[in-house]
Each structure stands twice: as structure tokens, then as C-alpha cells.
Amino acid sequence: FREKRLAQMVLLENVLLLVGGLATGTVAALLAVLPHKLTGNASIPTHLLRDLALMLLAVLVVGIISSLLSVRASLKVPVLSALRGE
């Protein structure tokens, strides 16, 4: 693999795992709150939902940036000799 292609594959894998984890956690949280919401005992203010969405977006952006930085750092290591050492 060329370095650019390898970097794209690793970055894509990291982003997919990050998005999958965020989606799974969000769905699990919604399912946990759903019974309380359906019984009418809970109200969720819109500013709270906005703050929650901003926090999830911040986690996504920081995760992508850290993945990009780790991919850049890992490309400086000779891949073939590292694989032979395994």
C-alpha cells in the first residue's frame, strides 16, 4: 500500500468506529430516557438538547483531529520493519 492509501484506510476506520460509538451511545441514552419521557414525568428543555448536540459534535471533531494526528505520527515509522518485528 502507498502511504496515502494506508493513511486513508486507518483514518476511515477510526472515524467509522468513532461515529459508531457515538451513535450507539446516543441510541442507548435515548432508550434509557424513553420510558420516563413517555409516562409524562419528564420534560427535556430545548437548550439542553442543543448543548448535548454541541458536545457530541465536539467529541466527533476532537476524535477526528486526534485520529489524523496519530495517523500522521504512525506514518513516520517504517511500516514493513514494524510488521516484521511483530
PyMOL Python script that loads the backbone (N, CA, C, O; Angstrom):
from pymol import cmd

cmd.read_pdbstr("""\
ATOM      1  N   PHE A   1       0.837  -1.185   0.000  1.00  0.00           N
ATOM      2  CA  PHE A   1       0.000   0.000   0.000  1.00  0.00           C
ATOM      3  C   PHE A   1       0.879   1.244   0.000  1.00  0.00           C
ATOM      4  O   PHE A   1       1.943   1.259   0.618  1.00  0.00           O
ATOM      5  N   ARG A   2       0.446   2.253  -0.671  1.00  0.00           N
ATOM      6  CA  ARG A   2       1.137   3.532  -0.614  1.00  0.00           C
ATOM      7  C   ARG A   2       0.753   4.233   0.681  1.00  0.00           C
ATOM      8  O   ARG A   2      -0.285   3.944   1.275  1.00  0.00           O
ATOM      9  N   GLU A   3       1.596   5.147   1.103  1.00  0.00           N
ATOM     10  CA  GLU A   3       1.369   5.825   2.385  1.00  0.00           C
ATOM     11  C   GLU A   3       0.032   6.563   2.418  1.00  0.00           C
ATOM     12  O   GLU A   3      -0.670   6.532   3.429  1.00  0.00           O
ATOM     13  N   LYS A   4      -0.317   7.218   1.329  1.00  0.00           N
ATOM     14  CA  LYS A   4      -1.568   7.970   1.296  1.00  0.00           C
ATOM     15  C   LYS A   4      -2.771   7.047   1.453  1.00  0.00           C
ATOM     16  O   LYS A   4      -3.706   7.354   2.193  1.00  0.00           O
ATOM     17  N   ARG A   5      -2.742   5.925   0.759  1.00  0.00           N
ATOM     18  CA  ARG A   5      -3.850   4.962   0.832  1.00  0.00           C
ATOM     19  C   ARG A   5      -3.937   4.341   2.224  1.00  0.00           C
ATOM     20  O   ARG A   5      -5.029   4.163   2.764  1.00  0.00           O
ATOM     21  N   LEU A   6      -2.792   4.015   2.797  1.00  0.00           N
ATOM     22  CA  LEU A   6      -2.759   3.451   4.140  1.00  0.00           C
ATOM     23  C   LEU A   6      -3.316   4.445   5.159  1.00  0.00           C
ATOM     24  O   LEU A   6      -4.079   4.072   6.050  1.00  0.00           O
ATOM     25  N   ALA A   7      -2.927   5.707   5.019  1.00  0.00           N
ATOM     26  CA  ALA A   7      -3.425   6.744   5.921  1.00  0.00           C
ATOM     27  C   ALA A   7      -4.935   6.900   5.787  1.00  0.00           C
ATOM     28  O   ALA A   7      -5.634   7.054   6.789  1.00  0.00           O
ATOM     29  N   GLN A   8      -5.439   6.862   4.566  1.00  0.00           N
ATOM     30  CA  GLN A   8      -6.885   6.982   4.343  1.00  0.00           C
ATOM     31  C   GLN A   8      -7.635   5.821   4.982  1.00  0.00           C
ATOM     32  O   GLN A   8      -8.684   6.018   5.597  1.00  0.00           O
ATOM     33  N   MET A   9      -7.099   4.612   4.838  1.00  0.00           N
ATOM     34  CA  MET A   9      -7.778   3.442   5.402  1.00  0.00           C
ATOM     35  C   MET A   9      -7.820   3.498   6.927  1.00  0.00           C
ATOM     36  O   MET A   9      -8.855   3.216   7.532  1.00  0.00           O
ATOM     37  N   VAL A  10      -6.697   3.863   7.549  1.00  0.00           N
ATOM     38  CA  VAL A  10      -6.649   3.928   9.005  1.00  0.00           C
ATOM     39  C   VAL A  10      -7.547   5.047   9.518  1.00  0.00           C
ATOM     40  O   VAL A  10      -8.263   4.866  10.503  1.00  0.00           O
ATOM     41  N   LEU A  11      -7.514   6.199   8.858  1.00  0.00           N
ATOM     42  CA  LEU A  11      -8.359   7.314   9.277  1.00  0.00           C
ATOM     43  C   LEU A  11      -9.839   6.970   9.113  1.00  0.00           C
ATOM     44  O   LEU A  11     -10.647   7.293   9.984  1.00  0.00           O
ATOM     45  N   LEU A  12     -10.197   6.326   8.018  1.00  0.00           N
ATOM     46  CA  LEU A  12     -11.588   5.933   7.799  1.00  0.00           C
ATOM     47  C   LEU A  12     -12.042   4.937   8.868  1.00  0.00           C
ATOM     48  O   LEU A  12     -13.158   5.034   9.379  1.00  0.00           O
ATOM     49  N   GLU A  13     -11.181   3.992   9.199  1.00  0.00           N
ATOM     50  CA  GLU A  13     -11.533   3.026  10.239  1.00  0.00           C
ATOM     51  C   GLU A  13     -11.769   3.728  11.577  1.00  0.00           C
ATOM     52  O   GLU A  13     -12.739   3.435  12.276  1.00  0.00           O
ATOM     53  N   ASN A  14     -10.885   4.648  11.926  1.00  0.00           N
ATOM     54  CA  ASN A  14     -11.039   5.371  13.187  1.00  0.00           C
ATOM     55  C   ASN A  14     -12.315   6.210  13.212  1.00  0.00           C
ATOM     56  O   ASN A  14     -13.019   6.245  14.221  1.00  0.00           O
ATOM     57  N   VAL A  15     -12.607   6.879  12.113  1.00  0.00           N
ATOM     58  CA  VAL A  15     -13.809   7.721  12.056  1.00  0.00           C
ATOM     59  C   VAL A  15     -15.065   6.859  12.128  1.00  0.00           C
ATOM     60  O   VAL A  15     -16.027   7.218  12.806  1.00  0.00           O
ATOM     61  N   LEU A  16     -15.061   5.729  11.435  1.00  0.00           N
ATOM     62  CA  LEU A  16     -16.230   4.841  11.489  1.00  0.00           C
ATOM     63  C   LEU A  16     -16.454   4.297  12.896  1.00  0.00           C
ATOM     64  O   LEU A  16     -17.592   4.210  13.356  1.00  0.00           O
ATOM     65  N   LEU A  17     -15.369   3.932  13.581  1.00  0.00           N
ATOM     66  CA  LEU A  17     -15.510   3.459  14.959  1.00  0.00           C
ATOM     67  C   LEU A  17     -15.999   4.573  15.882  1.00  0.00           C
ATOM     68  O   LEU A  17     -16.810   4.332  16.776  1.00  0.00           O
ATOM     69  N   LEU A  18     -15.514   5.774  15.667  1.00  0.00           N
ATOM     70  CA  LEU A  18     -15.939   6.919  16.470  1.00  0.00           C
ATOM     71  C   LEU A  18     -17.417   7.225  16.250  1.00  0.00           C
ATOM     72  O   LEU A  18     -18.168   7.398  17.211  1.00  0.00           O
ATOM     73  N   VAL A  19     -17.830   7.291  15.004  1.00  0.00           N
ATOM     74  CA  VAL A  19     -19.242   7.577  14.691  1.00  0.00           C
ATOM     75  C   VAL A  19     -20.135   6.447  15.195  1.00  0.00           C
ATOM     76  O   VAL A  19     -21.210   6.697  15.741  1.00  0.00           O
ATOM     77  N   GLY A  20     -19.695   5.218  15.014  1.00  0.00           N
ATOM     78  CA  GLY A  20     -20.478   4.075  15.510  1.00  0.00           C
ATOM     79  C   GLY A  20     -20.633   4.106  17.018  1.00  0.00           C
ATOM     80  O   GLY A  20     -21.713   3.824  17.537  1.00  0.00           O
ATOM     81  N   GLY A  21     -19.562   4.446  17.730  1.00  0.00           N
ATOM     82  CA  GLY A  21     -19.629   4.539  19.186  1.00  0.00           C
ATOM     83  C   GLY A  21     -20.533   5.658  19.656  1.00  0.00           C
ATOM     84  O   GLY A  21     -21.310   5.491  20.596  1.00  0.00           O
ATOM     85  N   LEU A  22     -20.427   6.811  18.993  1.00  0.00           N
ATOM     86  CA  LEU A  22     -21.305   7.931  19.354  1.00  0.00           C
ATOM     87  C   LEU A  22     -22.769   7.598  19.068  1.00  0.00           C
ATOM     88  O   LEU A  22     -23.650   7.917  19.866  1.00  0.00           O
ATOM     89  N   ALA A  23     -23.021   6.963  17.937  1.00  0.00           N
ATOM     90  CA  ALA A  23     -24.401   6.602  17.591  1.00  0.00           C
ATOM     91  C   ALA A  23     -24.955   5.565  18.569  1.00  0.00           C
ATOM     92  O   ALA A  23     -26.097   5.678  19.013  1.00  0.00           O
ATOM     93  N   THR A  24     -24.160   4.571  18.899  1.00  0.00           N
ATOM     94  CA  THR A  24     -24.603   3.537  19.837  1.00  0.00           C
ATOM     95  C   THR A  24     -24.899   4.137  21.208  1.00  0.00           C
ATOM     96  O   THR A  24     -25.916   3.821  21.825  1.00  0.00           O
ATOM     97  N   GLY A  25     -24.010   5.000  21.679  1.00  0.00           N
ATOM     98  CA  GLY A  25     -24.219   5.641  22.976  1.00  0.00           C
ATOM     99  C   GLY A  25     -25.439   6.541  22.988  1.00  0.00           C
ATOM    100  O   GLY A  25     -26.174   6.591  23.974  1.00  0.00           O
ATOM    101  N   THR A  26     -25.653   7.261  21.880  1.00  0.00           N
ATOM    102  CA  THR A  26     -26.814   8.151  21.795  1.00  0.00           C
ATOM    103  C   THR A  26     -28.113   7.358  21.796  1.00  0.00           C
ATOM    104  O   THR A  26     -29.064   7.712  22.494  1.00  0.00           O
ATOM    105  N   VAL A  27     -28.152   6.297  21.022  1.00  0.00           N
ATOM    106  CA  VAL A  27     -29.363   5.454  20.981  1.00  0.00           C
ATOM    107  C   VAL A  27     -29.614   4.815  22.342  1.00  0.00           C
ATOM    108  O   VAL A  27     -30.757   4.755  22.796  1.00  0.00           O
ATOM    109  N   ALA A  28     -28.560   4.339  22.995  1.00  0.00           N
ATOM    110  CA  ALA A  28     -28.720   3.727  24.317  1.00  0.00           C
ATOM    111  C   ALA A  28     -29.242   4.745  25.327  1.00  0.00           C
ATOM    112  O   ALA A  28     -30.097   4.418  26.150  1.00  0.00           O
ATOM    113  N   ALA A  29     -28.734   5.973  25.272  1.00  0.00           N
ATOM    114  CA  ALA A  29     -29.209   7.013  26.187  1.00  0.00           C
ATOM    115  C   ALA A  29     -30.668   7.367  25.912  1.00  0.00           C
ATOM    116  O   ALA A  29     -31.451   7.560  26.843  1.00  0.00           O
ATOM    117  N   LEU A  30     -31.030   7.451  24.636  1.00  0.00           N
ATOM    118  CA  LEU A  30     -32.428   7.752  24.297  1.00  0.00           C
ATOM    119  C   LEU A  30     -33.363   6.638  24.757  1.00  0.00           C
ATOM    120  O   LEU A  30     -34.457   6.912  25.250  1.00  0.00           O
ATOM    121  N   LEU A  31     -32.943   5.397  24.600  1.00  0.00           N
ATOM    122  CA  LEU A  31     -33.769   4.280  25.055  1.00  0.00           C
ATOM    123  C   LEU A  31     -33.894   4.251  26.576  1.00  0.00           C
ATOM    124  O   LEU A  31     -34.923   3.837  27.110  1.00  0.00           O
ATOM    125  N   ALA A  32     -32.856   4.686  27.263  1.00  0.00           N
ATOM    126  CA  ALA A  32     -32.907   4.707  28.724  1.00  0.00           C
ATOM    127  C   ALA A  32     -33.857   5.783  29.235  1.00  0.00           C
ATOM    128  O   ALA A  32     -34.486   5.610  30.279  1.00  0.00           O
ATOM    129  N   VAL A  33     -33.964   6.891  28.510  1.00  0.00           N
ATOM    130  CA  VAL A  33     -34.804   8.018  28.939  1.00  0.00           C
ATOM    131  C   VAL A  33     -36.234   7.873  28.425  1.00  0.00           C
ATOM    132  O   VAL A  33     -37.157   8.472  28.978  1.00  0.00           O
ATOM    133  N   LEU A  34     -36.419   7.090  27.383  1.00  0.00           N
ATOM    134  CA  LEU A  34     -37.720   6.981  26.730  1.00  0.00           C
ATOM    135  C   LEU A  34     -38.877   6.592  27.663  1.00  0.00           C
ATOM    136  O   LEU A  34     -39.919   7.244  27.596  1.00  0.00           O
ATOM    137  N   PRO A  35     -38.764   5.585  28.520  1.00  0.00           N
ATOM    138  CA  PRO A  35     -39.897   5.245  29.389  1.00  0.00           C
ATOM    139  C   PRO A  35     -40.304   6.404  30.312  1.00  0.00           C
ATOM    140  O   PRO A  35     -41.492   6.637  30.537  1.00  0.00           O
ATOM    141  N   HIS A  36     -39.331   7.108  30.831  1.00  0.00           N
ATOM    142  CA  HIS A  36     -39.628   8.243  31.711  1.00  0.00           C
ATOM    143  C   HIS A  36     -40.298   9.367  30.930  1.00  0.00           C
ATOM    144  O   HIS A  36     -41.184  10.049  31.447  1.00  0.00           O
ATOM    145  N   LYS A  37     -39.874   9.556  29.694  1.00  0.00           N
ATOM    146  CA  LYS A  37     -40.462  10.593  28.843  1.00  0.00           C
ATOM    147  C   LYS A  37     -41.891  10.216  28.441  1.00  0.00           C
ATOM    148  O   LYS A  37     -42.773  11.074  28.414  1.00  0.00           O
ATOM    149  N   LEU A  38     -42.118   8.952  28.134  1.00  0.00           N
ATOM    150  CA  LEU A  38     -43.442   8.518  27.684  1.00  0.00           C
ATOM    151  C   LEU A  38     -44.485   8.572  28.793  1.00  0.00           C
ATOM    152  O   LEU A  38     -45.665   8.777  28.510  1.00  0.00           O
ATOM    153  N   THR A  39     -44.084   8.396  30.033  1.00  0.00           N
ATOM    154  CA  THR A  39     -45.044   8.462  31.126  1.00  0.00           C
ATOM    155  C   THR A  39     -45.443   9.895  31.452  1.00  0.00           C
ATOM    156  O   THR A  39     -46.353  10.128  32.248  1.00  0.00           O
ATOM    157  N   GLY A  40     -44.763  10.844  30.839  1.00  0.00           N
ATOM    158  CA  GLY A  40     -45.117  12.245  31.045  1.00  0.00           C
ATOM    159  C   GLY A  40     -44.464  12.872  32.253  1.00  0.00           C
ATOM    160  O   GLY A  40     -44.768  14.017  32.586  1.00  0.00           O
ATOM    161  N   ASN A  41     -43.581  12.160  32.916  1.00  0.00           N
ATOM    162  CA  ASN A  41     -42.936  12.688  34.111  1.00  0.00           C
ATOM    163  C   ASN A  41     -41.692  13.512  33.822  1.00  0.00           C
ATOM    164  O   ASN A  41     -41.092  14.067  34.743  1.00  0.00           O
ATOM    165  N   ALA A  42     -41.297  13.601  32.564  1.00  0.00           N
ATOM    166  CA  ALA A  42     -40.058  14.305  32.238  1.00  0.00           C
ATOM    167  C   ALA A  42     -40.289  15.288  31.107  1.00  0.00           C
ATOM    168  O   ALA A  42     -41.054  15.032  30.177  1.00  0.00           O
ATOM    169  N   SER A  43     -39.623  16.394  31.208  1.00  0.00           N
ATOM    170  CA  SER A  43     -39.599  17.337  30.092  1.00  0.00           C
ATOM    171  C   SER A  43     -38.137  17.652  29.813  1.00  0.00           C
ATOM    172  O   SER A  43     -37.339  17.859  30.727  1.00  0.00           O
ATOM    173  N   ILE A  44     -37.812  17.685  28.541  1.00  0.00           N
ATOM    174  CA  ILE A  44     -36.431  17.941  28.152  1.00  0.00           C
ATOM    175  C   ILE A  44     -36.379  19.322  27.512  1.00  0.00           C
ATOM    176  O   ILE A  44     -36.935  19.521  26.432  1.00  0.00           O
ATOM    177  N   PRO A  45     -35.726  20.269  28.156  1.00  0.00           N
ATOM    178  CA  PRO A  45     -35.633  21.621  27.587  1.00  0.00           C
ATOM    179  C   PRO A  45     -34.813  21.621  26.292  1.00  0.00           C
ATOM    180  O   PRO A  45     -33.860  20.854  26.149  1.00  0.00           O
ATOM    181  N   THR A  46     -35.191  22.479  25.367  1.00  0.00           N
ATOM    182  CA  THR A  46     -34.507  22.507  24.075  1.00  0.00           C
ATOM    183  C   THR A  46     -33.058  22.960  24.212  1.00  0.00           C
ATOM    184  O   THR A  46     -32.201  22.510  23.452  1.00  0.00           O
ATOM    185  N   HIS A  47     -32.768  23.840  25.164  1.00  0.00           N
ATOM    186  CA  HIS A  47     -31.377  24.268  25.314  1.00  0.00           C
ATOM    187  C   HIS A  47     -30.490  23.110  25.777  1.00  0.00           C
ATOM    188  O   HIS A  47     -29.299  23.078  25.469  1.00  0.00           O
ATOM    189  N   LEU A  48     -31.062  22.173  26.506  1.00  0.00           N
ATOM    190  CA  LEU A  48     -30.304  21.003  26.930  1.00  0.00           C
ATOM    191  C   LEU A  48     -29.981  20.109  25.732  1.00  0.00           C
ATOM    192  O   LEU A  48     -28.871  19.590  25.616  1.00  0.00           O
ATOM    193  N   LEU A  49     -30.950  19.937  24.856  1.00  0.00           N
ATOM    194  CA  LEU A  49     -30.716  19.142  23.647  1.00  0.00           C
ATOM    195  C   LEU A  49     -29.672  19.801  22.753  1.00  0.00           C
ATOM    196  O   LEU A  49     -28.841  19.116  22.156  1.00  0.00           O
ATOM    197  N   ARG A  50     -29.711  21.123  22.659  1.00  0.00           N
ATOM    198  CA  ARG A  50     -28.722  21.850  21.863  1.00  0.00           C
ATOM    199  C   ARG A  50     -27.324  21.669  22.448  1.00  0.00           C
ATOM    200  O   ARG A  50     -26.365  21.413  21.720  1.00  0.00           O
ATOM    201  N   ASP A  51     -27.220  21.804  23.766  1.00  0.00           N
ATOM    202  CA  ASP A  51     -25.924  21.620  24.417  1.00  0.00           C
ATOM    203  C   ASP A  51     -25.404  20.200  24.246  1.00  0.00           C
ATOM    204  O   ASP A  51     -24.207  19.985  24.057  1.00  0.00           O
ATOM    205  N   LEU A  52     -26.307  19.241  24.315  1.00  0.00           N
ATOM    206  CA  LEU A  52     -25.927  17.848  24.120  1.00  0.00           C
ATOM    207  C   LEU A  52     -25.419  17.600  22.704  1.00  0.00           C
ATOM    208  O   LEU A  52     -24.421  16.906  22.507  1.00  0.00           O
ATOM    209  N   ALA A  53     -26.106  18.167  21.727  1.00  0.00           N
ATOM    210  CA  ALA A  53     -25.686  18.030  20.327  1.00  0.00           C
ATOM    211  C   ALA A  53     -24.325  18.691  20.103  1.00  0.00           C
ATOM    212  O   ALA A  53     -23.483  18.153  19.384  1.00  0.00           O
ATOM    213  N   LEU A  54     -24.114  19.841  20.709  1.00  0.00           N
ATOM    214  CA  LEU A  54     -22.813  20.520  20.582  1.00  0.00           C
ATOM    215  C   LEU A  54     -21.698  19.702  21.223  1.00  0.00           C
ATOM    216  O   LEU A  54     -20.583  19.647  20.705  1.00  0.00           O
ATOM    217  N   MET A  55     -22.002  19.077  22.337  1.00  0.00           N
ATOM    218  CA  MET A  55     -20.995  18.241  23.000  1.00  0.00           C
ATOM    219  C   MET A  55     -20.648  17.018  22.141  1.00  0.00           C
ATOM    220  O   MET A  55     -19.477  16.661  22.018  1.00  0.00           O
ATOM    221  N   LEU A  56     -21.645  16.390  21.559  1.00  0.00           N
ATOM    222  CA  LEU A  56     -21.382  15.251  20.680  1.00  0.00           C
ATOM    223  C   LEU A  56     -20.587  15.676  19.449  1.00  0.00           C
ATOM    224  O   LEU A  56     -19.707  14.946  18.992  1.00  0.00           O
ATOM    225  N   LEU A  57     -20.894  16.852  18.915  1.00  0.00           N
ATOM    226  CA  LEU A  57     -20.140  17.370  17.784  1.00  0.00           C
ATOM    227  C   LEU A  57     -18.692  17.654  18.177  1.00  0.00           C
ATOM    228  O   LEU A  57     -17.771  17.375  17.409  1.00  0.00           O
ATOM    229  N   ALA A  58     -18.492  18.209  19.370  1.00  0.00           N
ATOM    230  CA  ALA A  58     -17.128  18.476  19.847  1.00  0.00           C
ATOM    231  C   ALA A  58     -16.343  17.182  20.017  1.00  0.00           C
ATOM    232  O   ALA A  58     -15.161  17.130  19.677  1.00  0.00           O
ATOM    233  N   VAL A  59     -16.979  16.144  20.535  1.00  0.00           N
ATOM    234  CA  VAL A  59     -16.316  14.846  20.683  1.00  0.00           C
ATOM    235  C   VAL A  59     -15.935  14.294  19.312  1.00  0.00           C
ATOM    236  O   VAL A  59     -14.850  13.739  19.141  1.00  0.00           O
ATOM    237  N   LEU A  60     -16.820  14.446  18.348  1.00  0.00           N
ATOM    238  CA  LEU A  60     -16.547  13.968  16.990  1.00  0.00           C
ATOM    239  C   LEU A  60     -15.367  14.722  16.377  1.00  0.00           C
ATOM    240  O   LEU A  60     -14.472  14.105  15.799  1.00  0.00           O
ATOM    241  N   VAL A  61     -15.361  16.036  16.497  1.00  0.00           N
ATOM    242  CA  VAL A  61     -14.289  16.844  15.904  1.00  0.00           C
ATOM    243  C   VAL A  61     -12.946  16.539  16.568  1.00  0.00           C
ATOM    244  O   VAL A  61     -11.943  16.360  15.876  1.00  0.00           O
ATOM    245  N   VAL A  62     -12.916  16.480  17.887  1.00  0.00           N
ATOM    246  CA  VAL A  62     -11.669  16.177  18.599  1.00  0.00           C
ATOM    247  C   VAL A  62     -11.206  14.762  18.268  1.00  0.00           C
ATOM    248  O   VAL A  62     -10.006  14.529  18.120  1.00  0.00           O
ATOM    249  N   GLY A  63     -12.121  13.827  18.151  1.00  0.00           N
ATOM    250  CA  GLY A  63     -11.765  12.455  17.788  1.00  0.00           C
ATOM    251  C   GLY A  63     -11.158  12.365  16.397  1.00  0.00           C
ATOM    252  O   GLY A  63     -10.185  11.641  16.184  1.00  0.00           O
ATOM    253  N   ILE A  64     -11.729  13.095  15.456  1.00  0.00           N
ATOM    254  CA  ILE A  64     -11.193  13.093  14.090  1.00  0.00           C
ATOM    255  C   ILE A  64      -9.813  13.744  14.059  1.00  0.00           C
ATOM    256  O   ILE A  64      -8.907  13.242  13.393  1.00  0.00           O
ATOM    257  N   ILE A  65      -9.648  14.846  14.767  1.00  0.00           N
ATOM    258  CA  ILE A  65      -8.349  15.527  14.795  1.00  0.00           C
ATOM    259  C   ILE A  65      -7.290  14.636  15.446  1.00  0.00           C
ATOM    260  O   ILE A  65      -6.168  14.538  14.948  1.00  0.00           O
ATOM    261  N   SER A  66      -7.641  13.991  16.547  1.00  0.00           N
ATOM    262  CA  SER A  66      -6.658  13.116  17.196  1.00  0.00           C
ATOM    263  C   SER A  66      -6.338  11.897  16.331  1.00  0.00           C
ATOM    264  O   SER A  66      -5.200  11.427  16.332  1.00  0.00           O
ATOM    265  N   SER A  67      -7.309  11.386  15.603  1.00  0.00           N
ATOM    266  CA  SER A  67      -7.049  10.284  14.677  1.00  0.00           C
ATOM    267  C   SER A  67      -6.109  10.728  13.562  1.00  0.00           C
ATOM    268  O   SER A  67      -5.197   9.994  13.182  1.00  0.00           O
ATOM    269  N   LEU A  68      -6.333  11.916  13.047  1.00  0.00           N
ATOM    270  CA  LEU A  68      -5.474  12.447  11.994  1.00  0.00           C
ATOM    271  C   LEU A  68      -4.039  12.621  12.492  1.00  0.00           C
ATOM    272  O   LEU A  68      -3.086  12.290  11.787  1.00  0.00           O
ATOM    273  N   LEU A  69      -3.895  13.139  13.702  1.00  0.00           N
ATOM    274  CA  LEU A  69      -2.557  13.316  14.264  1.00  0.00           C
ATOM    275  C   LEU A  69      -1.862  11.983  14.511  1.00  0.00           C
ATOM    276  O   LEU A  69      -0.657  11.864  14.290  1.00  0.00           O
ATOM    277  N   SER A  70      -2.604  10.982  14.966  1.00  0.00           N
ATOM    278  CA  SER A  70      -1.993   9.673  15.210  1.00  0.00           C
ATOM    279  C   SER A  70      -1.615   8.985  13.903  1.00  0.00           C
ATOM    280  O   SER A  70      -0.603   8.288  13.843  1.00  0.00           O
ATOM    281  N   VAL A  71      -2.411   9.171  12.863  1.00  0.00           N
ATOM    282  CA  VAL A  71      -2.078   8.593  11.560  1.00  0.00           C
ATOM    283  C   VAL A  71      -0.811   9.247  11.017  1.00  0.00           C
ATOM    284  O   VAL A  71       0.063   8.567  10.482  1.00  0.00           O
ATOM    285  N   ARG A  72      -0.716  10.560  11.155  1.00  0.00           N
ATOM    286  CA  ARG A  72       0.490  11.258  10.698  1.00  0.00           C
ATOM    287  C   ARG A  72       1.724  10.762  11.441  1.00  0.00           C
ATOM    288  O   ARG A  72       2.776  10.557  10.836  1.00  0.00           O
ATOM    289  N   ALA A  73       1.596  10.571  12.747  1.00  0.00           N
ATOM    290  CA  ALA A  73       2.735  10.102  13.540  1.00  0.00           C
ATOM    291  C   ALA A  73       3.102   8.674  13.184  1.00  0.00           C
ATOM    292  O   ALA A  73       4.284   8.332  13.143  1.00  0.00           O
ATOM    293  N   SER A  74       2.113   7.837  12.926  1.00  0.00           N
ATOM    294  CA  SER A  74       2.401   6.432  12.629  1.00  0.00           C
ATOM    295  C   SER A  74       3.025   6.261  11.250  1.00  0.00           C
ATOM    296  O   SER A  74       3.715   5.271  11.010  1.00  0.00           O
ATOM    297  N   LEU A  75       2.800   7.195  10.346  1.00  0.00           N
ATOM    298  CA  LEU A  75       3.392   7.083   9.018  1.00  0.00           C
ATOM    299  C   LEU A  75       4.882   7.401   9.032  1.00  0.00           C
ATOM    300  O   LEU A  75       5.586   7.098   8.068  1.00  0.00           O
ATOM    301  N   LYS A  76       5.364   7.998  10.090  1.00  0.00           N
ATOM    302  CA  LYS A  76       6.791   8.286  10.201  1.00  0.00           C
ATOM    303  C   LYS A  76       7.586   7.046  10.579  1.00  0.00           C
ATOM    304  O   LYS A  76       8.808   7.021  10.428  1.00  0.00           O
ATOM    305  N   VAL A  77       6.906   6.022  11.068  1.00  0.00           N
ATOM    306  CA  VAL A  77       7.551   4.761  11.453  1.00  0.00           C
ATOM    307  C   VAL A  77       7.613   3.867  10.214  1.00  0.00           C
ATOM    308  O   VAL A  77       6.627   3.763   9.485  1.00  0.00           O
ATOM    309  N   PRO A  78       8.758   3.219   9.964  1.00  0.00           N
ATOM    310  CA  PRO A  78       8.816   2.289   8.836  1.00  0.00           C
ATOM    311  C   PRO A  78       7.877   1.097   9.067  1.00  0.00           C
ATOM    312  O   PRO A  78       8.100   0.289   9.968  1.00  0.00           O
ATOM    313  N   VAL A  79       6.842   0.998   8.254  1.00  0.00           N
ATOM    314  CA  VAL A  79       5.775   0.023   8.464  1.00  0.00           C
ATOM    315  C   VAL A  79       6.288  -1.413   8.282  1.00  0.00           C
ATOM    316  O   VAL A  79       5.968  -2.290   9.084  1.00  0.00           O
ATOM    317  N   LEU A  80       7.059  -1.645   7.264  1.00  0.00           N
ATOM    318  CA  LEU A  80       7.498  -3.002   6.967  1.00  0.00           C
ATOM    319  C   LEU A  80       8.350  -3.571   8.090  1.00  0.00           C
ATOM    320  O   LEU A  80       8.144  -4.721   8.479  1.00  0.00           O
ATOM    321  N   SER A  81       9.299  -2.811   8.625  1.00  0.00           N
ATOM    322  CA  SER A  81      10.118  -3.319   9.709  1.00  0.00           C
ATOM    323  C   SER A  81       9.304  -3.490  10.990  1.00  0.00           C
ATOM    324  O   SER A  81       9.576  -4.395  11.779  1.00  0.00           O
ATOM    325  N   ALA A  82       8.305  -2.624  11.204  1.00  0.00           N
ATOM    326  CA  ALA A  82       7.450  -2.770  12.386  1.00  0.00           C
ATOM    327  C   ALA A  82       6.610  -4.046  12.280  1.00  0.00           C
ATOM    328  O   ALA A  82       6.400  -4.735  13.279  1.00  0.00           O
ATOM    329  N   LEU A  83       6.136  -4.358  11.090  1.00  0.00           N
ATOM    330  CA  LEU A  83       5.357  -5.588  10.899  1.00  0.00           C
ATOM    331  C   LEU A  83       6.233  -6.836  11.040  1.00  0.00           C
ATOM    332  O   LEU A  83       5.786  -7.858  11.560  1.00  0.00           O
ATOM    333  N   ARG A  84       7.457  -6.748  10.584  1.00  0.00           N
ATOM    334  CA  ARG A  84       8.373  -7.893  10.726  1.00  0.00           C
ATOM    335  C   ARG A  84       8.710  -8.140  12.188  1.00  0.00           C
ATOM    336  O   ARG A  84       8.959  -9.278  12.585  1.00  0.00           O
ATOM    337  N   GLY A  85       8.720  -7.085  12.990  1.00  0.00           N
ATOM    338  CA  GLY A  85       9.016  -7.221  14.403  1.00  0.00           C
ATOM    339  C   GLY A  85       7.880  -7.859  15.177  1.00  0.00           C
ATOM    340  O   GLY A  85       8.095  -8.370  16.276  1.00  0.00           O
ATOM    341  N   GLU A  86       6.691  -7.839  14.633  1.00  0.00           N
ATOM    342  CA  GLU A  86       5.531  -8.439  15.299  1.00  0.00           C
ATOM    343  C   GLU A  86       5.673  -9.896  15.217  1.00  0.00           C
ATOM    344  O   GLU A  86       4.814 -10.628  15.710  1.00  0.00           O
TER     345      GLU A  86
END
""", "prot")
cmd.dss("prot")
cmd.show_as("cartoon", "prot")
cmd.util.cbc("prot")
cmd.orient("prot")
